[in-house]
Amino acid sequence: MSKVVIDSIQAYEVLDSRSNPTLSVEVLLSDGSSSISFVPSGASTGTFEAKERRDYDNKRYHGKGVLQAVETVNKELNKLLKNRDALDQQKIDYLMCKEDGTEDKSNFGANSILGVSLACVKAVANSLDLPLHEYLSKSAREVLGNEVHQKMPIPMMNILNGGAHADNSLDFQEFMIMPVGFDSYRRSIQCGVEIYNCLKEILKKENLSTSVGDEGGFTPEISSPEEALDLISVAIKTAKYEMGREVLLSLDVAASEFYGDEKYLIGGLGKNFSSSELVSYLSQLITKYPISSIEDGLSEDDWQGWTHLTKDLGTRSQLVGDDLFVTNYRRLEKGIKNNAANAILIKLNQIGTITETLETIKLANSNNYKTIISHRSGETEDTFIADFVVAVGSGQIKTGAPSRSERTSKYNRLLMIEDKTEMEYLGINEFK
């Protein structure tokens, strides 16, 4: 194949699923191939995430506009990357980071850089006439090694919302189901959808709201994790599935959101917990319910508590660092050194480029930390993470409830990938 270079890069201000402006980037290659990316944005964000570029002009979109990021892409990044080899993704990402010159990408903005990084790799896949997951797999192996192979992920469906994703009194942010006891991704999706719809009917009978939060999960006015888990348990039984064998439960505590003055202020329970008391409470929940995964069980700053949490619960549950690690290589290194967590949530916009994301996944893999590829609460119709999770063989994906098209688009893309391939699906073996 003759050399294909970047011909032009064009950015647009568009909207995400929370009706906030976000960035879309289109890359055109010298052979006429092109592709477009959409950049997600979080509501519950870690302090140490790479920084988005926003306008902070209160006369437009309450200050959340991204016209400055659009200009950054159209001028600086377009000039920087024009006529560069489009197939050299690592060089493209490296050049953007170097030119930005900051650790947190606050000069160009992580949204500007990521939009270009995503659009470039998608355009090259189109140029080579390869499915995106196939091209990403080839690129990923250059960083992760040849032992990494493609496989379908277990869906972690956020079917009941609290915290920053809802307007109820529930402090924990996400209550998820993991349909693991099946021999295909398609069958797992069916299970999750049936449970979700049963939960809706149960909420109606209990005169509880069936409105949905940012990620498509229901937001009933309840206040305790036990209430949420009990409702989901009934839904699983009503849908005629076996909890603990076919369906596991998962939590995103998002503890940084209610941490202050070295206390965890859980208003829904009317209690303030110390770090060790919250660990004990989570231990009680694991004993009572088949909870296979707990994300951000403690604050992003509570390193000593995370070590305690991992020592006490690490053999009983997957302990996932999201705000703790923010897909950052150095933060994960610190976690490994401190024996904090045993899994990491991977969000590309937390770090800003595909290459850096792969380097963090490589570090996780080499230290036996599981990886979960994740969406954001402010999502778009872009299905990139569906192809990405297959390509890197993570085995787990978080992309919300089977509701709202910015969530179902990812599930639908995975359904099509499975139908078109003979992709491996490990189900519950991921947790053995």
C-alpha positions as CSV (number, residue, x, y, z in Angstrom):
1,M,0.0,0.0,0.0
2,S,1.3,3.5,-0.9
3,K,1.8,5.9,2.0
4,V,-1.4,7.5,3.2
5,V,-1.1,10.9,5.0
6,I,-3.4,13.2,6.8
7,D,-4.8,15.7,4.3
8,S,-7.0,17.8,6.7
9,I,-8.6,17.9,10.1
10,Q,-11.9,19.7,10.8
11,A,-13.6,20.0,14.2
12,Y,-17.2,20.8,15.1
13,E,-19.1,21.9,18.2
14,V,-21.9,19.3,18.7
15,L,-24.0,18.0,21.6
16,D,-23.6,15.1,24.0
17,S,-26.3,13.0,25.7
18,R,-26.6,15.5,28.6
19,S,-27.3,18.3,26.2
20,N,-23.9,19.8,26.7
21,P,-21.6,20.9,23.9
22,T,-18.8,18.5,23.0
23,L,-16.3,18.1,20.2
24,S,-16.6,16.2,17.0
25,V,-13.5,15.8,14.7
26,E,-13.3,14.7,11.1
27,V,-10.0,13.5,9.5
28,L,-9.6,13.3,5.8
29,L,-6.7,11.2,4.3
30,S,-4.8,11.7,1.1
31,D,-6.5,8.7,-0.5
32,G,-10.0,10.2,0.1
33,S,-10.8,8.1,3.1
34,S,-12.2,9.9,6.1
35,S,-13.9,9.3,9.5
36,I,-15.4,11.3,12.3
37,S,-15.2,11.0,16.0
38,F,-17.3,12.3,18.9
39,V,-15.7,13.0,22.3
40,P,-17.6,12.0,25.5
41,S,-17.6,13.9,28.8
42,G,-18.1,12.9,32.4
43,A,-20.3,14.3,35.2
44,S,-18.5,12.4,38.0
45,T,-14.9,13.2,37.2
46,G,-11.7,12.4,38.9
47,T,-9.5,15.3,40.1
48,F,-6.5,13.9,38.2
49,E,-8.2,13.5,34.8
50,A,-6.7,15.2,31.8
51,K,-8.4,18.6,31.3
52,E,-11.0,19.4,28.7
53,R,-10.9,22.7,26.9
54,R,-14.1,24.7,27.5
55,D,-14.9,28.3,26.6
56,Y,-16.1,29.5,30.0
57,D,-18.2,32.1,28.2
58,N,-21.4,32.3,30.3
59,K,-23.2,33.9,27.3
60,R,-23.2,30.5,25.5
61,Y,-24.2,27.1,26.9
62,H,-23.6,28.3,30.5
63,G,-19.9,28.5,29.8
64,K,-19.6,24.9,28.5
65,G,-19.1,25.7,24.8
66,V,-16.1,24.2,23.0
67,L,-15.4,26.7,20.3
68,Q,-11.9,27.2,21.6
69,A,-11.3,23.5,21.3
70,V,-12.7,23.6,17.7
71,E,-10.3,26.4,16.9
72,T,-7.4,24.5,18.4
73,V,-8.1,21.5,16.2
74,N,-8.7,23.5,13.0
75,K,-5.6,25.6,13.4
76,E,-2.8,24.1,15.7
77,L,-3.5,20.4,15.3
78,N,-4.4,20.6,11.7
79,K,-1.1,22.4,10.9
80,L,0.9,20.0,13.2
81,L,-0.4,16.8,11.6
82,K,-1.0,17.7,8.0
83,N,1.0,15.4,5.7
84,R,1.9,13.1,8.6
85,D,1.8,9.3,8.1
86,A,-1.7,8.4,9.1
87,L,-0.7,4.8,9.9
88,D,1.8,5.9,12.6
89,Q,-0.8,6.3,15.4
90,Q,1.9,6.4,18.1
91,K,3.8,9.2,16.4
92,I,0.5,11.2,15.9
93,D,-0.4,10.9,19.6
94,Y,3.2,11.7,20.7
95,L,3.4,14.8,18.6
96,M,0.1,16.2,20.0
97,C,1.2,15.5,23.5
98,K,4.6,17.1,23.0
99,E,3.2,20.2,21.3
100,D,0.6,20.6,24.1
101,G,3.5,20.6,26.6
102,T,1.5,20.0,29.8
103,E,0.9,16.9,31.9
104,D,-2.9,17.3,32.0
105,K,-3.3,18.5,28.3
106,S,-4.7,21.8,29.5
107,N,-3.1,23.7,26.7
108,F,-4.9,22.1,23.7
109,G,-7.4,20.2,25.9
110,A,-7.8,16.5,26.2
111,N,-11.1,16.7,24.2
112,S,-9.2,18.3,21.2
113,I,-6.4,15.8,21.3
114,L,-8.6,12.7,21.8
115,G,-11.0,13.8,19.0
116,V,-8.1,13.8,16.6
117,S,-6.6,10.6,18.0
118,L,-9.9,8.7,17.6
119,A,-10.7,10.1,14.1
120,C,-7.3,9.3,12.8
121,V,-7.4,5.6,13.7
122,K,-11.0,5.3,12.4
123,A,-10.0,6.9,9.1
124,V,-7.1,4.5,8.6
125,A,-9.4,1.5,9.3
126,N,-11.7,2.9,6.5
127,S,-8.7,3.4,4.3
128,L,-7.6,-0.2,4.8
129,D,-11.2,-1.5,4.4
130,L,-10.9,-3.2,7.8
131,P,-13.5,-3.4,10.6
132,L,-12.4,-1.0,13.3
133,H,-11.9,-3.8,15.8
134,E,-9.6,-5.6,13.4
135,Y,-7.4,-2.6,12.7
136,L,-7.4,-1.7,16.4
137,S,-6.4,-5.2,17.3
138,K,-3.3,-5.0,15.0
139,S,-2.4,-1.6,16.5
140,A,-3.0,-2.8,20.1
141,R,-0.7,-5.8,19.7
142,E,2.2,-3.4,18.9
143,V,1.8,-2.1,22.4
144,L,0.3,-4.9,24.4
145,G,2.1,-7.9,22.8
146,N,0.9,-10.7,20.6
147,E,-0.6,-12.7,23.5
148,V,-3.6,-10.2,23.5
149,H,-6.5,-11.5,21.4
150,Q,-9.9,-10.3,20.5
151,K,-13.0,-11.4,22.5
152,M,-16.5,-10.3,23.3
153,P,-17.0,-8.5,26.7
154,I,-19.3,-9.1,29.6
155,P,-21.8,-6.2,29.7
156,M,-21.9,-4.3,33.1
157,M,-25.4,-2.8,32.8
158,N,-26.1,0.2,35.0
159,I,-29.8,-0.3,35.6
160,L,-30.3,1.8,38.7
161,N,-28.7,5.2,39.2
162,G,-27.8,7.4,42.2
163,G,-25.1,9.9,43.1
164,A,-24.1,12.4,40.4
165,H,-26.1,10.5,37.8
166,A,-29.5,11.0,39.4
167,D,-31.7,13.4,41.4
168,N,-32.6,10.9,44.2
169,S,-31.2,10.4,47.7
170,L,-29.1,7.4,46.8
171,D,-25.4,8.1,47.4
172,F,-23.9,5.2,45.6
173,Q,-23.8,6.1,41.9
174,E,-24.4,2.9,39.9
175,F,-26.0,-0.5,40.6
176,M,-25.2,-2.9,37.8
177,I,-26.0,-6.4,36.7
178,M,-23.5,-8.6,34.9
179,P,-25.1,-11.4,32.9
180,V,-22.3,-13.9,33.1
181,G,-23.8,-17.4,32.9
182,F,-24.3,-17.6,29.2
183,D,-22.4,-18.9,26.1
184,S,-22.7,-15.8,24.0
185,Y,-22.7,-12.0,24.2
186,R,-26.1,-11.9,22.5
187,R,-27.7,-14.2,25.2
188,S,-26.2,-12.0,27.9
189,I,-27.7,-8.9,26.4
190,Q,-31.1,-10.6,26.2
191,C,-30.8,-11.5,29.9
192,G,-29.9,-7.9,30.9
193,V,-32.7,-6.4,28.9
194,E,-35.3,-8.8,30.4
195,I,-34.2,-7.9,33.9
196,Y,-34.2,-4.2,33.1
197,N,-37.8,-4.4,31.9
198,C,-38.8,-6.5,34.9
199,L,-37.3,-3.9,37.2
200,K,-39.4,-1.2,35.5
201,E,-42.6,-3.1,36.2
202,I,-41.6,-3.7,39.8
203,L,-40.9,0.0,40.3
204,K,-44.4,0.8,38.8
205,K,-46.0,-1.6,41.3
206,E,-44.2,0.0,44.2
207,N,-45.3,3.5,43.0
208,L,-41.6,4.4,42.4
209,S,-40.4,6.6,39.5
210,T,-39.4,4.9,36.3
211,S,-37.6,8.0,35.0
212,V,-34.0,7.3,34.0
213,G,-30.7,9.0,34.8
214,D,-27.8,10.1,32.7
215,E,-26.8,6.5,31.9
216,G,-30.3,5.1,31.3
217,G,-30.8,3.4,34.7
218,F,-33.9,4.0,36.7
219,T,-33.8,6.7,39.4
220,P,-36.4,5.8,42.1
221,E,-36.6,7.9,45.2
222,I,-34.9,5.4,47.5
223,S,-32.0,6.1,49.9
224,S,-30.1,3.0,50.8
225,P,-27.9,0.6,48.7
226,E,-29.8,-2.3,50.2
227,E,-33.1,-1.0,48.8
228,A,-31.5,-0.8,45.4
229,L,-30.0,-4.2,45.6
230,D,-33.2,-5.8,46.9
231,L,-35.2,-4.3,44.0
232,I,-32.7,-5.6,41.5
233,S,-32.7,-9.0,43.2
234,V,-36.5,-9.2,42.8
235,A,-36.2,-8.2,39.1
236,I,-33.7,-11.0,38.5
237,K,-36.0,-13.6,40.1
238,T,-39.0,-12.2,38.2
239,A,-37.1,-12.5,34.9
240,K,-36.5,-16.1,35.8
241,Y,-32.7,-15.9,36.1
242,E,-30.5,-17.2,38.9
243,M,-28.7,-14.5,40.9
244,G,-25.1,-15.6,41.8
245,R,-24.8,-18.1,39.0
246,E,-26.3,-16.5,35.8
247,V,-26.3,-12.9,37.0
248,L,-23.8,-11.1,39.3
249,L,-24.1,-7.7,40.8
250,S,-21.7,-4.7,40.6
251,L,-21.4,-1.3,42.3
252,D,-19.9,2.0,41.4
253,V,-19.8,3.7,44.8
254,A,-18.1,6.9,43.5
255,A,-16.9,7.6,47.0
256,S,-15.0,10.7,46.1
257,E,-18.3,12.4,45.5
258,F,-19.2,12.2,49.2
259,Y,-15.8,12.3,50.9
260,G,-14.8,15.3,53.0
261,D,-12.9,16.0,56.2
262,E,-11.6,12.4,56.1
263,K,-15.2,11.1,56.4
264,Y,-17.6,9.5,54.0
265,L,-20.9,11.5,54.4
266,I,-23.6,9.1,53.2
267,G,-26.7,11.2,53.5
268,G,-29.2,8.6,52.3
269,L,-28.2,6.4,55.3
270,G,-27.9,9.3,57.6
271,K,-24.3,8.2,58.6
272,N,-20.8,9.4,58.5
273,F,-18.3,6.6,57.9
274,S,-14.6,6.4,58.5
275,S,-12.5,4.7,55.9
276,S,-12.4,1.4,57.8
277,E,-16.1,1.6,58.6
278,L,-17.0,2.0,54.9
279,V,-14.8,-1.0,54.1
280,S,-16.7,-3.0,56.8
281,Y,-20.1,-1.8,55.3
282,L,-19.0,-2.9,51.8
283,S,-17.9,-6.2,53.2
284,Q,-21.4,-6.7,54.7
285,L,-22.9,-6.0,51.3
286,I,-20.7,-8.6,49.6
287,T,-21.7,-11.1,52.2
288,K,-25.4,-10.5,51.7
289,Y,-25.4,-10.1,47.9
290,P,-23.4,-11.7,45.0
291,I,-21.4,-8.5,44.3
292,S,-18.5,-9.4,41.9
293,S,-17.2,-5.9,41.4
294,I,-16.9,-2.6,43.4
295,E,-15.7,0.5,41.6
296,D,-14.3,3.5,43.6
297,G,-15.2,2.0,46.9
298,L,-13.1,4.8,48.5
299,S,-12.0,8.3,47.6
300,E,-9.3,9.0,45.0
301,D,-7.1,10.5,47.8
302,D,-7.6,7.7,50.4
303,W,-4.6,5.6,49.5
304,Q,-4.2,4.0,52.9
305,G,-7.9,3.1,52.9
306,W,-7.6,1.6,49.4
307,T,-4.7,-0.7,50.7
308,H,-7.0,-1.7,53.6
309,L,-9.9,-2.3,51.2
310,T,-7.8,-4.4,48.8
311,K,-6.4,-6.5,51.7
312,D,-9.8,-7.2,53.2
313,L,-12.0,-7.6,50.0
314,G,-9.6,-8.2,47.2
315,T,-10.0,-12.0,47.2
316,R,-13.8,-11.7,47.3
317,S,-14.5,-9.0,44.7
318,Q,-13.0,-7.1,41.8
319,L,-12.0,-3.7,43.2
320,V,-11.9,-1.1,40.4
321,G,-10.1,2.2,40.4
322,D,-11.7,4.9,38.3
323,D,-11.3,8.3,40.0
324,L,-8.3,6.6,41.8
325,F,-6.4,5.9,38.5
326,V,-8.1,8.0,35.8
327,T,-6.5,5.8,33.1
328,N,-3.2,7.4,34.1
329,Y,0.0,5.3,33.9
330,R,1.7,7.0,36.8
331,R,-1.4,6.8,39.0
332,L,-1.7,3.1,38.3
333,E,2.0,2.6,39.1
334,K,1.3,4.1,42.5
335,G,-1.6,1.9,43.0
336,I,0.4,-1.2,42.2
337,K,3.1,-0.1,44.6
338,N,0.5,0.4,47.3
339,N,-1.4,-2.7,46.6
340,A,-4.5,-0.6,45.9
341,A,-7.3,-2.2,43.9
342,N,-7.0,-5.1,41.5
343,A,-8.7,-3.6,38.5
344,I,-8.8,-0.4,36.5
345,L,-11.5,1.4,34.7
346,I,-10.4,2.6,31.3
347,K,-11.8,5.8,29.9
348,L,-10.0,7.2,26.9
349,N,-11.0,10.8,27.6
350,Q,-9.4,10.7,31.0
351,I,-5.9,10.5,29.5
352,G,-6.5,11.8,26.0
353,T,-4.9,9.5,23.4
354,I,-5.3,5.9,22.2
355,T,-1.5,5.3,22.6
356,E,-1.5,6.4,26.3
357,T,-4.6,4.3,26.9
358,L,-2.9,1.2,25.5
359,E,0.2,1.9,27.6
360,T,-1.9,2.0,30.8
361,I,-3.7,-1.2,29.8
362,K,-0.3,-2.9,29.2
363,L,0.8,-1.9,32.7
364,A,-2.4,-3.3,34.1
365,N,-2.1,-6.6,32.2
366,S,1.5,-7.1,33.3
367,N,0.5,-6.7,37.0
368,N,-2.6,-8.9,36.8
369,Y,-5.0,-6.0,37.1
370,K,-8.3,-6.5,35.2
371,T,-9.4,-3.8,32.8
372,I,-12.9,-2.6,32.1
373,I,-13.5,-0.3,29.1
374,S,-16.0,2.4,30.0
375,H,-18.3,5.1,28.6
376,R,-19.0,8.5,30.2
377,S,-22.2,9.9,31.5
378,G,-22.1,12.5,28.8
379,E,-22.0,10.2,25.8
380,T,-22.5,10.4,22.1
381,E,-23.5,8.1,19.2
382,D,-19.9,7.2,18.6
383,T,-19.4,3.4,19.1
384,F,-15.6,3.4,19.2
385,I,-15.4,1.8,22.7
386,A,-17.4,-1.2,21.4
387,D,-14.7,-2.0,18.9
388,F,-11.9,-1.0,21.3
389,V,-13.0,-3.4,24.1
390,V,-13.0,-6.3,21.6
391,A,-9.7,-5.3,20.2
392,V,-7.8,-5.2,23.5
393,G,-9.5,-8.3,24.9
394,S,-10.6,-6.6,28.1
395,G,-13.5,-8.9,28.6
396,Q,-15.7,-6.3,30.4
397,I,-17.5,-3.1,29.2
398,K,-19.5,-0.5,31.0
399,T,-21.8,1.4,28.7
400,G,-24.9,2.0,30.8
401,A,-28.4,0.6,30.8
402,P,-30.0,-1.0,27.7
403,S,-31.8,2.3,27.2
404,R,-31.1,5.6,25.5
405,S,-29.5,5.4,22.0
406,E,-26.1,6.7,23.1
407,R,-25.9,3.5,25.3
408,T,-27.7,1.0,23.1
409,S,-25.5,2.0,20.1
410,K,-22.5,0.4,21.8
411,Y,-24.5,-2.8,22.7
412,N,-25.8,-2.9,19.1
413,R,-22.3,-2.6,17.6
414,L,-21.1,-5.4,19.7
415,L,-24.1,-7.6,18.7
416,M,-23.1,-7.0,15.0
417,I,-19.5,-7.8,15.7
418,E,-20.4,-11.1,17.3
419,D,-22.8,-11.9,14.4
420,K,-20.1,-11.2,11.8
421,T,-17.3,-13.1,13.6
422,E,-16.7,-16.2,15.6
423,M,-15.5,-14.2,18.6
424,E,-14.7,-15.8,21.9
425,Y,-17.0,-15.1,24.8
426,L,-15.8,-16.2,28.2
427,G,-18.7,-15.2,30.4
428,I,-18.3,-16.2,34.0
429,N,-14.8,-17.6,33.3
430,E,-13.6,-14.1,33.5
431,F,-14.2,-14.3,37.3
432,K,-12.7,-17.7,38.0
